[in-house]
Amino acid sequence: MENPKRLAILRILVDAEIPVGELAHRVGLSQSALSQHLAKLRNANVVQTRREAQVIYYFSHSDAVRRILATLEAIFREQPPVSPAAAPSGR
């Protein structure tokens, strides 16, 4: 996942069907910024929409997305965080 916000969006949408306004609030993005991320996720066929009156709900029922998220979370749990003092300086 090339963008941490998209990862956060997917983590929410695999567990819930959420209107765009609430999703924007939960991930801390403006609706216009969120719209750009959602367009990329829709184009990749990992999120879907459902319209109810004038409200658009986003969700992901993809088992592949769920497995990828679980794998990423397992990888990050296994690796201890690198403290700034221990990080290579590149010199």
C-alpha positions, 0 to 999 in steps of 0.5 A, a space after each residue: 500500500 503506497 499511502 498510509 491513509 489508504 491503508 487506514 481507509 481499508 482497515 475501516 472499510 473491511 469491518 464496516 459500511 460507512 458514509 463518506 462524511 463519517 469516513 473522512 472524519 475517522 481518517 482525518 481527511 477532508 472529503 475532497 482528499 478522501 475522494 481522491 483516495 477512494 477513487 484509486 481504491 475503487 479503480 483497483 476494485 478493492 472498495 465498493 459503494 452503495 447509495 441510499 437516497 443521497 448518502 453514499 456508503 463505502 465498504 470492502 467485502 474483499 477477502 483478499 484485502 482482509 488477508 493482506 491487512 492481516 499479513 501486514 499487521 502480523 509483519 508489523 507486530 513481529 518487528 520491534 520499532 526502530 528508535 531514532 538513535 538506532 536508525 542508520 544515519 546514512 553516513 
